[in-house]
């Protein structure tokens, strides 16, 4: 099975940043790949275009992000509407966010005055990261302060059977407001596989500056 999903969105109000970014800067980002139980995740053709905020308030930045995620899922039980992910109807583990079906989701981790390295992500997870997604109007509004890290969801869908899955997004706009220092971001993709041996596999992109 091959599933393709293309996302072209204007995501407004991703709150983060003080200080004005320089003139438009195109940032090509490297491909990435990781292998986990029952899945291989790849990210290709990722880029960001960094610009001053269109709000013209002297304290904002904008990033237009694009990329393609490929998930090759070799094994997963058929989706089940019951709210569990473990074997024998047992509760899920590892902070599962599934609802009885395997799932792929992707987005960006955004930090204010934080270097978005793996250790920073781990520290943020243990401290309780906030996950934010689009609202009904197709926009995102995030308020973030110095030292904070937040996950911003772009897209995701259920995986009801094994197969090759393809998710693309282009020129998704992230407006960054509210951070009193420099801001960084990096892409993330998570694939959760339900079943007796529940697993969560994550692929992180390269960090890039938003100014």
MDAnalysis code that builds the backbone (N, CA, C; Angstrom):
import MDAnalysis as mda
import numpy as np

u = mda.Universe.empty(633, n_residues=211, atom_resindex=np.repeat(np.arange(211), 3), trajectory=True)
u.add_TopologyAttr("name", ["N", "CA", "C"] * 211)
u.add_TopologyAttr("resid", np.arange(1, 212))
u.add_TopologyAttr("resname", ["UNK", "UNK", "UNK", "UNK", "UNK", "UNK", "UNK", "UNK", "UNK", "UNK", "UNK", "UNK", "UNK", "UNK", "UNK", "UNK", "UNK", "UNK", "UNK", "UNK", "UNK", "UNK", "UNK", "UNK", "UNK", "UNK", "UNK", "UNK", "UNK", "UNK", "UNK", "UNK", "UNK", "UNK", "UNK", "UNK", "UNK", "UNK", "UNK", "UNK", "UNK", "UNK", "UNK", "UNK", "UNK", "UNK", "UNK", "UNK", "UNK", "UNK", "UNK", "UNK", "UNK", "UNK", "UNK", "UNK", "UNK", "UNK", "UNK", "UNK", "UNK", "UNK", "UNK", "UNK", "UNK", "UNK", "UNK", "UNK", "UNK", "UNK", "UNK", "UNK", "UNK", "UNK", "UNK", "UNK", "UNK", "UNK", "UNK", "UNK", "UNK", "UNK", "UNK", "UNK", "UNK", "UNK", "UNK", "UNK", "UNK", "UNK", "UNK", "UNK", "UNK", "UNK", "UNK", "UNK", "UNK", "UNK", "UNK", "UNK", "UNK", "UNK", "UNK", "UNK", "UNK", "UNK", "UNK", "UNK", "UNK", "UNK", "UNK", "UNK", "UNK", "UNK", "UNK", "UNK", "UNK", "UNK", "UNK", "UNK", "UNK", "UNK", "UNK", "UNK", "UNK", "UNK", "UNK", "UNK", "UNK", "UNK", "UNK", "UNK", "UNK", "UNK", "UNK", "UNK", "UNK", "UNK", "UNK", "UNK", "UNK", "UNK", "UNK", "UNK", "UNK", "UNK", "UNK", "UNK", "UNK", "UNK", "UNK", "UNK", "UNK", "UNK", "UNK", "UNK", "UNK", "UNK", "UNK", "UNK", "UNK", "UNK", "UNK", "UNK", "UNK", "UNK", "UNK", "UNK", "UNK", "UNK", "UNK", "UNK", "UNK", "UNK", "UNK", "UNK", "UNK", "UNK", "UNK", "UNK", "UNK", "UNK", "UNK", "UNK", "UNK", "UNK", "UNK", "UNK", "UNK", "UNK", "UNK", "UNK", "UNK", "UNK", "UNK", "UNK", "UNK", "UNK", "UNK", "UNK", "UNK", "UNK", "UNK", "UNK", "UNK", "UNK", "UNK", "UNK", "UNK", "UNK", "UNK"])
u.atoms.positions = np.array([
    [0.842, -1.193, 0.000],
    [0.000, 0.000, 0.000],
    [0.875, 1.241, 0.000],
    [0.492, 2.201, -0.786],
    [1.213, 3.469, -0.796],
    [0.225, 4.582, -0.536],
    [0.496, 5.384, 0.458],
    [-0.402, 6.465, 0.848],
    [0.329, 7.778, 0.680],
    [-0.276, 8.722, -0.018],
    [0.368, 10.008, -0.258],
    [-0.511, 11.115, 0.290],
    [0.096, 12.039, 0.985],
    [-0.636, 13.188, 1.492],
    [0.200, 14.431, 1.271],
    [-0.379, 15.441, 0.646],
    [0.326, 16.683, 0.370],
    [-0.350, 17.794, 1.145],
    [0.434, 18.594, 1.827],
    [-0.083, 19.669, 2.646],
    [0.467, 20.990, 2.148],
    [-0.406, 21.947, 1.849],
    [0.033, 23.300, 1.491],
    [-0.784, 24.260, 2.350],
    [-0.168, 24.762, 3.384],
    [-0.882, 25.522, 4.391],
    [-0.197, 26.848, 4.671],
    [-0.975, 27.803, 5.114],
    [-0.415, 29.030, 5.664],
    [-0.674, 28.979, 7.152],
    [0.346, 28.704, 7.927],
    [0.192, 28.574, 9.365],
    [0.619, 29.887, 10.001],
    [-0.313, 30.534, 10.638],
    [-0.043, 31.860, 11.189],
    [0.145, 31.767, 12.688],
    [0.916, 32.697, 13.197],
    [1.048, 32.926, 14.631],
    [1.649, 31.757, 15.366],
    [2.883, 31.487, 15.120],
    [3.651, 30.540, 15.900],
    [4.470, 31.394, 16.855],
    [4.052, 31.650, 18.058],
    [4.635, 32.691, 18.869],
    [6.012, 32.418, 19.341],
    [6.907, 33.174, 18.966],
    [8.274, 32.983, 19.460],
    [9.144, 34.184, 19.445],
    [9.473, 35.117, 19.086],
    [10.768, 35.733, 18.933],
    [10.768, 37.227, 19.072],
    [11.797, 37.697, 19.601],
    [12.075, 39.131, 19.637],
    [13.357, 39.351, 18.867],
    [13.508, 40.479, 18.275],
    [14.667, 40.695, 17.426],
    [14.281, 40.434, 16.001],
    [14.760, 41.210, 15.096],
    [14.334, 41.115, 13.719],
    [15.310, 40.293, 12.905],
    [14.768, 39.346, 12.125],
    [15.628, 38.552, 11.262],
    [16.131, 39.414, 10.128],
    [17.217, 38.992, 9.514],
    [17.771, 39.722, 8.395],
    [16.920, 39.473, 7.161],
    [17.367, 39.975, 6.012],
    [16.638, 39.780, 4.767],
    [16.447, 38.302, 4.503],
    [15.500, 37.986, 3.594],
    [15.155, 36.601, 3.312],
    [16.400, 35.732, 3.132],
    [16.398, 34.597, 3.791],
    [17.527, 33.673, 3.702],
    [16.984, 32.273, 3.474],
    [17.400, 31.631, 2.375],
    [16.986, 30.272, 2.080],
    [17.950, 29.298, 2.748],
    [17.398, 28.334, 3.485],
    [18.213, 27.377, 4.231],
    [17.901, 25.965, 3.745],
    [18.768, 25.372, 2.917],
    [18.581, 23.963, 2.552],
    [18.990, 23.086, 3.725],
    [18.229, 22.046, 3.984],
    [18.492, 21.198, 5.138],
    [18.771, 19.763, 4.683],
    [19.649, 19.049, 5.383],
    [20.061, 17.716, 4.931],
    [18.953, 16.677, 5.078],
    [19.027, 15.648, 4.225],
    [18.121, 14.510, 4.346],
    [18.454, 13.738, 5.614],
    [17.491, 12.947, 6.068],
    [17.721, 12.133, 7.254],
    [17.014, 10.795, 7.145],
    [17.483, 9.823, 7.908],
    [16.880, 8.487, 7.898],
    [17.114, 7.818, 9.231],
    [16.120, 7.050, 9.689],
    [16.290, 6.242, 10.885],
    [15.462, 4.983, 10.730],
    [15.893, 3.927, 11.412],
    [15.214, 2.636, 11.343],
    [14.777, 2.239, 12.749],
    [13.513, 1.850, 12.884],
    [12.993, 1.390, 14.160],
    [12.243, 0.089, 13.969],
    [11.652, -0.437, 15.032],
    [10.910, -1.696, 14.923],
    [9.755, -1.580, 13.918],
    [9.875, -2.287, 12.807],
    [8.797, -2.326, 11.830],
    [8.671, -1.116, 10.938],
    [9.632, -0.182, 10.976],
    [9.480, 1.034, 10.168],
    [10.843, 1.633, 9.818],
    [10.941, 2.189, 8.617],
    [12.060, 3.036, 8.210],
    [11.498, 4.399, 7.857],
    [12.039, 5.451, 8.476],
    [11.562, 6.815, 8.237],
    [12.649, 7.588, 7.510],
    [12.244, 8.317, 6.464],
    [13.168, 9.194, 5.748],
    [12.541, 10.573, 5.629],
    [13.402, 11.603, 5.660],
    [12.955, 12.964, 5.357],
    [13.852, 13.499, 4.253],
    [13.242, 14.020, 3.182],
    [14.006, 14.509, 2.041],
    [13.456, 15.872, 1.628],
    [14.262, 16.596, 0.829],
    [13.852, 17.879, 0.239],
    [13.341, 18.864, 1.280],
    [13.989, 18.887, 2.445],
    [13.569, 19.831, 3.487],
    [14.298, 21.160, 3.311],
    [13.569, 22.258, 3.531],
    [14.175, 23.588, 3.458],
    [13.366, 24.560, 4.294],
    [13.975, 25.714, 4.554],
    [13.294, 26.789, 5.265],
    [13.680, 28.120, 4.622],
    [12.736, 29.027, 4.533],
    [12.988, 30.387, 4.062],
    [12.689, 31.322, 5.222],
    [13.704, 32.012, 5.702],
    [13.583, 32.870, 6.877],
    [13.442, 34.318, 6.438],
    [12.434, 35.003, 6.979],
    [12.150, 36.389, 6.593],
    [11.772, 37.206, 7.820],
    [11.851, 38.546, 7.697],
    [11.288, 39.392, 8.747],
    [9.784, 39.176, 8.819],
    [9.206, 39.393, 9.979],
    [7.768, 39.226, 10.144],
    [6.990, 40.204, 9.282],
    [5.910, 39.702, 8.654],
    [5.038, 40.573, 7.869],
    [4.226, 41.501, 8.763],
    [4.229, 41.220, 10.077],
    [3.524, 42.101, 11.005],
    [4.236, 43.433, 11.147],
    [5.485, 43.496, 10.703],
    [6.262, 44.742, 10.714],
    [6.288, 45.395, 12.090],
    [6.392, 44.555, 13.114],
    [6.428, 45.105, 14.475],
    [7.838, 45.181, 15.032],
    [8.833, 44.816, 14.227],
    [10.216, 44.900, 14.675],
    [10.630, 43.823, 15.635],
    [9.717, 42.906, 15.967],
    [10.046, 41.879, 16.966],
    [9.648, 40.489, 16.504],
    [9.448, 40.304, 15.219],
    [8.981, 39.007, 14.746],
    [9.846, 38.444, 13.643],
    [9.665, 37.160, 13.407],
    [10.340, 36.453, 12.328],
    [9.369, 35.467, 11.714],
    [9.603, 35.124, 10.451],
    [8.749, 34.173, 9.747],
    [9.632, 33.121, 9.094],
    [9.199, 31.877, 9.174],
    [9.881, 30.791, 8.471],
    [8.858, 30.040, 7.629],
    [9.147, 29.921, 6.328],
    [8.336, 29.079, 5.449],
    [9.074, 27.757, 5.308],
    [8.451, 26.668, 5.728],
    [9.135, 25.375, 5.750],
    [8.483, 24.401, 4.772],
    [9.328, 23.556, 4.178],
    [8.869, 22.545, 3.221],
    [9.630, 21.256, 3.477],
    [9.024, 20.144, 3.107],
    [9.717, 18.871, 3.261],
    [8.833, 17.703, 2.858],
    [9.453, 16.544, 2.755],
    [8.751, 15.308, 2.421],
    [9.183, 14.217, 3.389],
    [8.201, 13.494, 3.916],
    [8.438, 12.401, 4.847],
    [8.014, 11.090, 4.185],
    [8.876, 10.088, 4.271],
    [8.585, 8.755, 3.748],
    [8.644, 7.768, 4.897],
    [7.596, 6.974, 5.072],
    [7.560, 5.967, 6.133],
    [7.254, 4.615, 5.509],
    [8.210, 3.702, 5.578],
    [8.030, 2.349, 5.059],
    [7.725, 1.448, 6.252],
    [6.451, 1.083, 6.404],
    [5.992, 0.306, 7.551],
    [5.883, -1.157, 7.131],
    [6.679, -2.010, 7.737],
    [6.721, -3.412, 7.329],
    [5.787, -4.294, 8.123],
    [5.355, -3.822, 9.296],
    [4.446, -4.643, 10.086],
    [3.650, -3.775, 11.041],
    [2.364, -4.042, 11.087],
    [1.473, -3.413, 12.061],
    [0.158, -4.163, 12.031],
    [-0.462, -4.409, 13.187],
    [-1.781, -5.036, 13.159],
    [-2.801, -4.080, 12.567],
    [-3.895, -4.623, 12.094],
    [-4.962, -3.787, 11.556],
    [-5.423, -2.812, 12.630],
    [-5.815, -1.616, 12.203],
    [-6.269, -0.608, 13.151],
    [-7.484, -1.071, 13.930],
    [-7.564, -0.637, 15.170],
    [-8.660, -1.016, 16.048],
    [-9.137, 0.244, 16.757],
    [-10.442, 0.510, 16.779],
    [-10.932, 1.752, 17.395],
    [-10.812, 1.788, 18.916],
    [-10.471, 0.664, 19.541],
    [-10.374, 0.653, 20.995],
    [-9.186, 1.498, 21.455],
    [-9.304, 2.194, 22.574],
    [-8.227, 3.084, 23.032],
    [-7.117, 2.347, 23.776],
    [-6.454, 1.391, 23.117],
    [-5.305, 0.750, 23.710],
    [-4.293, 0.475, 22.609],
    [-3.047, 0.249, 22.985],
    [-2.026, -0.061, 21.989],
    [-1.197, -1.278, 22.364],
    [-1.342, -1.778, 23.559],
    [-0.556, -2.916, 23.986],
    [-1.189, -4.238, 23.581],
    [-0.511, -5.344, 23.898],
    [-1.048, -6.656, 23.615],
    [-2.126, -7.041, 24.604],
    [-3.011, -7.946, 24.199],
    [-4.070, -8.449, 25.068],
    [-4.911, -7.334, 25.685],
    [-5.182, -6.310, 24.877],
    [-6.007, -5.174, 25.320],
    [-5.385, -4.391, 26.466],
    [-4.079, -4.551, 26.679],
    [-3.411, -3.837, 27.765],
    [-3.198, -2.382, 27.389],
    [-3.081, -1.482, 28.375],
    [-2.812, -0.067, 28.069],
    [-1.494, 0.106, 27.346],
    [-1.368, 1.163, 26.589],
    [-0.117, 1.450, 25.893],
    [0.944, 1.970, 26.846],
    [2.164, 2.001, 26.358],
    [3.282, 2.476, 27.160],
    [4.024, 3.555, 26.397],
    [5.109, 4.032, 26.976],
    [5.983, 5.006, 26.309],
    [5.248, 6.271, 25.883],
    [4.320, 6.722, 26.716],
    [3.623, 7.975, 26.438],
    [2.913, 7.937, 25.086],
    [2.210, 6.855, 24.820],
    [1.535, 6.685, 23.539],
    [0.498, 7.764, 23.305],
    [0.394, 8.193, 22.061],
    [-0.662, 9.131, 21.685],
    [-1.582, 8.499, 20.646],
    [-1.482, 7.190, 20.422],
    [-2.349, 6.541, 19.460],
    [-3.724, 6.300, 20.068],
    [-4.656, 5.916, 19.204],
    [-6.012, 5.628, 19.641],
    [-6.436, 4.269, 19.097],
    [-5.531, 3.315, 19.173],
    [-5.823, 1.983, 18.696],
    [-5.391, 1.747, 17.268],
    [-4.686, 2.683, 16.654],
    [-4.199, 2.557, 15.286],
    [-2.793, 3.118, 15.213],
    [-1.921, 2.472, 14.456],
    [-0.589, 3.039, 14.247],
    [-0.716, 4.392, 13.556],
    [0.298, 5.253, 13.727],
    [0.152, 6.628, 13.238],
    [1.520, 7.232, 12.917],
    [1.537, 8.092, 11.892],
    [2.707, 8.902, 11.570],
    [2.325, 10.361, 11.753],
    [3.204, 11.132, 12.364],
    [2.952, 12.561, 12.531],
    [4.261, 13.316, 12.362],
    [4.150, 14.557, 11.882],
    [5.352, 15.350, 11.642],
    [5.084, 16.808, 11.971],
    [6.154, 17.519, 12.263],
    [6.030, 18.932, 12.604],
    [7.391, 19.506, 12.939],
    [7.405, 20.523, 13.801],
    [8.651, 21.201, 14.157],
    [8.739, 21.403, 15.662],
    [9.952, 21.307, 16.156],
    [10.267, 21.651, 17.534],
    [10.842, 23.059, 17.507],
    [10.296, 23.937, 18.300],
    [10.737, 25.331, 18.310],
    [11.204, 25.691, 19.709],
    [12.347, 26.347, 19.811],
    [12.892, 26.721, 21.102],
    [13.269, 28.186, 21.148],
    [13.135, 28.759, 22.329],
    [13.514, 30.150, 22.559],
    [14.738, 30.184, 23.461],
    [15.836, 30.710, 22.946],
    [17.093, 30.771, 23.679],
    [17.523, 29.394, 24.188],
    [17.276, 28.381, 23.359],
    [17.647, 27.006, 23.664],
    [18.262, 26.407, 22.416],
    [19.398, 25.746, 22.551],
    [19.979, 25.018, 21.440],
    [19.217, 23.705, 21.288],
    [18.557, 23.504, 20.144],
    [17.680, 22.355, 19.973],
    [18.505, 21.127, 19.602],
    [19.370, 20.708, 20.506],
    [20.130, 19.478, 20.334],
    [19.359, 18.333, 20.995],
    [19.837, 17.110, 20.799],
    [19.120, 15.960, 21.334],
    [18.966, 16.033, 22.845],
    [19.999, 16.534, 23.543],
    [19.900, 16.594, 24.997],
    [18.845, 17.609, 25.435],
    [18.680, 18.689, 24.661],
    [17.654, 19.679, 25.001],
    [16.263, 19.096, 24.809],
    [16.098, 18.301, 23.743],
    [14.806, 17.657, 23.506],
    [14.491, 16.694, 24.639],
    [15.469, 15.885, 25.039],
    [15.251, 14.931, 26.120],
    [14.880, 15.631, 27.412],
    [15.558, 16.738, 27.680],
    [15.250, 17.493, 28.895],
    [13.842, 18.059, 28.833],
    [13.471, 18.543, 27.646],
    [12.130, 19.089, 27.491],
    [11.053, 18.043, 27.646],
    [11.295, 16.845, 27.091],
    [10.312, 15.770, 27.197],
    [10.104, 15.382, 28.647],
    [11.191, 15.230, 29.400],
    [11.063, 14.830, 30.794],
    [10.399, 15.919, 31.622],
    [10.519, 17.171, 31.162],
    [9.913, 18.264, 31.892],
    [8.495, 18.575, 31.453],
    [8.017, 17.889, 30.404],
    [6.646, 18.107, 29.949],
    [6.551, 19.107, 28.820],
    [6.852, 18.664, 27.607],
    [6.738, 19.539, 26.449],
    [5.286, 19.820, 26.109],
    [5.025, 20.985, 25.544],
    [3.695, 21.326, 25.060],
    [3.623, 21.038, 23.564],
    [2.578, 20.330, 23.145],
    [2.370, 20.044, 21.731],
    [1.214, 20.882, 21.222],
    [1.443, 21.601, 20.143],
    [0.438, 22.501, 19.593],
    [0.200, 22.164, 18.131],
    [-1.050, 22.183, 17.715],
    [-1.389, 21.927, 16.321],
    [-2.255, 23.027, 15.765],
    [-2.682, 22.852, 14.530],
    [-3.506, 23.848, 13.872],
    [-4.900, 23.897, 14.482],
    [-5.485, 25.082, 14.530],
    [-6.863, 25.196, 14.973],
    [-7.785, 25.140, 13.756],
    [-9.070, 25.392, 13.971],
    [-10.052, 25.240, 12.908],
    [-9.792, 26.157, 11.729],
    [-9.141, 27.279, 11.957],
    [-8.879, 28.219, 10.873],
    [-7.589, 27.901, 10.126],
    [-6.909, 26.819, 10.505],
    [-5.679, 26.434, 9.830],
    [-4.464, 27.218, 10.286],
    [-4.506, 27.754, 11.493],
    [-3.374, 28.528, 11.994],
    [-2.883, 27.942, 13.310],
    [-1.677, 28.364, 13.700],
    [-1.093, 27.930, 14.969],
    [-0.704, 29.163, 15.764],
    [-1.036, 29.168, 17.027],
    [-0.639, 30.266, 17.895],
    [0.074, 29.682, 19.107],
    [1.355, 30.020, 19.260],
    [2.157, 29.493, 20.365],
    [2.840, 30.649, 21.074],
    [2.682, 30.715, 22.368],
    [3.432, 31.670, 23.166],
    [4.561, 30.906, 23.843],
    [5.784, 31.385, 23.704],
    [6.931, 30.671, 24.247],
    [7.926, 31.670, 24.815],
    [8.486, 31.340, 25.956],
    [9.419, 32.242, 26.605],
    [10.828, 31.695, 26.617],
    [11.783, 32.446, 27.124],
    [13.177, 32.013, 27.169],
    [13.335, 30.658, 27.849],
    [14.095, 29.782, 27.220],
    [14.351, 28.465, 27.783],
    [13.282, 27.435, 27.500],
    [12.212, 27.816, 26.816],
    [11.132, 26.869, 26.537],
    [11.321, 26.172, 25.195],
    [10.779, 24.962, 25.101],
    [10.778, 24.179, 23.874],
    [9.365, 23.666, 23.658],
    [8.844, 23.812, 22.431],
    [7.500, 23.335, 22.138],
    [7.463, 22.585, 20.819],
    [6.609, 21.559, 20.767],
    [6.370, 20.819, 19.547],
    [5.187, 21.444, 18.815],
    [5.333, 21.659, 17.516],
    [4.278, 22.259, 16.688],
    [3.920, 21.260, 15.591],
    [2.741, 20.671, 15.666],
    [2.333, 19.682, 14.686],
    [1.956, 20.310, 13.357],
    [2.408, 19.707, 12.256],
    [2.034, 20.152, 10.914],
    [1.002, 19.213, 10.301],
    [1.252, 17.904, 10.360],
    [0.322, 16.956, 9.751],
    [0.563, 15.560, 10.284],
    [-0.431, 14.697, 10.131],
    [-0.312, 13.309, 10.533],
    [-1.523, 12.532, 10.061],
    [-1.378, 11.227, 10.018],
    [-2.518, 10.389, 9.644],
    [-2.311, 8.979, 10.182],
    [-3.419, 8.217, 10.255],
    [-3.377, 6.861, 10.763],
    [-2.770, 5.910, 9.737],
    [-2.092, 4.886, 10.245],
    [-1.542, 3.815, 9.417],
    [-2.344, 2.560, 9.745],
    [-3.227, 2.160, 8.854],
    [-4.121, 1.047, 9.162],
    [-3.575, -0.300, 8.715],
    [-2.498, -0.307, 7.924],
    [-1.869, -1.551, 7.516],
    [-0.454, -1.266, 7.037],
    [0.341, -2.314, 6.896],
    [1.715, -2.146, 6.432],
    [1.730, -1.583, 5.020],
    [2.769, -0.798, 4.698],
    [2.872, -0.213, 3.371],
    [3.840, 0.960, 3.369],
    [3.914, 1.652, 2.239],
    [4.774, 2.815, 2.076],
    [3.909, 4.075, 2.124],
    [4.271, 4.993, 3.009],
    [3.485, 6.203, 3.242],
    [4.323, 7.435, 2.919],
    [3.680, 8.424, 2.327],
    [4.362, 9.600, 1.791],
    [3.569, 10.832, 2.214],
    [4.235, 11.745, 2.893],
    [3.595, 12.973, 3.358],
    [4.474, 14.158, 2.958],
    [3.902, 15.122, 2.225],
    [4.658, 16.300, 1.791],
    [3.960, 17.574, 2.246],
    [4.753, 18.582, 2.576],
    [4.196, 19.905, 2.882],
    [5.104, 20.941, 2.234],
    [4.520, 22.053, 1.820],
    [5.278, 23.067, 1.084],
    [4.874, 24.462, 1.543],
    [5.882, 25.271, 1.837],
    [5.679, 26.671, 2.218],
    [4.668, 26.829, 3.347],
    [4.824, 26.008, 4.373],
    [4.024, 26.175, 5.585],
    [4.594, 27.365, 6.353],
    [3.774, 28.347, 6.602],
    [4.252, 29.590, 7.227],
    [4.191, 29.499, 8.746],
    [5.317, 29.810, 9.384],
    [5.379, 29.866, 10.835],
    [5.779, 31.282, 11.230],
    [4.887, 31.983, 11.895],
    [5.191, 33.330, 12.380],
    [5.625, 33.226, 13.833],
    [6.794, 33.774, 14.104],
    [7.426, 33.609, 15.413],
    [7.363, 34.923, 16.169],
    [6.709, 34.920, 17.309],
    [6.575, 36.118, 18.127],
    [6.700, 35.762, 19.596],
    [7.219, 36.692, 20.390],
    [7.151, 36.575, 21.837],
    [8.396, 36.097, 22.549],
    [9.444, 35.717, 21.819],
    [10.667, 35.230, 22.451],
    [11.659, 36.386, 22.571],
    [12.213, 36.585, 23.756],
    [13.098, 37.719, 23.997],
    [14.536, 37.461, 23.581],
    [14.778, 36.415, 22.810],
    [16.130, 36.111, 22.363],
    [16.091, 35.331, 21.069],
    [17.182, 34.638, 20.765],
    [17.248, 33.906, 19.504],
    [16.297, 32.703, 19.534],
    [15.868, 32.292, 18.356],
    [14.975, 31.147, 18.225],
    [15.581, 30.135, 17.262],
    [15.378, 28.860, 17.563],
    [15.790, 27.769, 16.698],
    [14.613, 26.841, 16.466],
    [14.700, 26.063, 15.380],
    [13.692, 25.043, 15.118],
    [14.360, 23.848, 14.459],
    [13.694, 22.715, 14.515],
    [14.123, 21.531, 13.772],
    [12.908, 20.639, 13.563],
    [12.898, 19.927, 12.447],
    [11.780, 19.056, 12.127],
    [11.795, 17.800, 12.990],
    [10.616, 17.231, 13.187],
    [10.522, 15.913, 13.816],
    [9.476, 15.093, 13.066],
    [9.667, 13.789, 13.056],
    [8.658, 12.853, 12.565],
    [8.605, 11.697, 13.543],
    [7.398, 11.283, 13.909],
    [7.209, 10.178, 14.844],
    [6.282, 9.146, 14.202],
    [6.688, 7.880, 14.253],
    [5.825, 6.777, 13.833],
    [5.603, 5.873, 15.036],
    [4.342, 5.690, 15.398],
    [3.971, 4.786, 16.481],
    [3.358, 3.535, 15.885],
    [3.826, 2.380, 16.310],
    [3.327, 1.095, 15.841],
    [2.638, 0.389, 17.001],
    [1.360, 0.100, 16.848],
    [0.625, -0.583, 17.904],
    [0.928, -2.076, 17.864],
    [0.421, -2.789, 18.844],
    [0.580, -4.233, 18.862],
    [1.164, -4.716, 20.176],
    [1.465, -5.995, 20.231],
    [2.002, -6.582, 21.457],
    [3.278, -5.886, 21.893],
    [4.135, -5.555, 20.914],
    [5.380, -4.850, 21.202],
    [5.275, -3.429, 20.658],
    [4.567, -2.580, 21.378],
    [4.380, -1.192, 20.960],
    [5.733, -0.506, 20.783],
    [5.848, 0.313, 19.742],
    [7.094, 1.054, 19.541],
    [6.796, 2.461, 19.055],
    [7.704, 3.359, 19.363],
    [7.647, 4.744, 18.886],
    [9.033, 5.080, 18.333],
    [9.097, 5.389, 17.039],
    [10.354, 5.713, 16.375],
    [10.336, 7.172, 15.961],
    [11.386, 7.918, 16.289],
    [11.442, 9.357, 16.003],
    [12.631, 9.681, 15.106],
    [12.403, 10.575, 14.171],
    [13.471, 11.109, 13.313],
    [13.478, 12.618, 13.460],
    [14.629, 13.194, 13.838],
    [14.762, 14.628, 13.992],
    [15.581, 15.195, 12.842],
    [15.205, 16.390, 12.382],
    [15.959, 17.075, 11.343],
    [17.097, 17.896, 11.933],
    [17.827, 18.549, 11.073],
    [18.919, 19.411, 11.520],
    [18.359, 20.713, 12.090],
    [18.912, 21.204, 13.197],
    [18.451, 22.489, 13.733],
    [18.783, 23.631, 12.784],
    [17.946, 24.659, 12.749],
    [18.239, 25.857, 11.977],
    [17.771, 27.085, 12.750],
    [18.427, 28.196, 12.508],
    [18.138, 29.438, 13.216],
    [16.967, 30.174, 12.551],
    [16.108, 30.742, 13.408],
    [15.034, 31.614, 12.918],
    [15.384, 33.065, 13.250],
    [16.596, 33.298, 13.685],
    [17.027, 34.663, 13.965],
    [17.104, 34.972, 15.449],
])
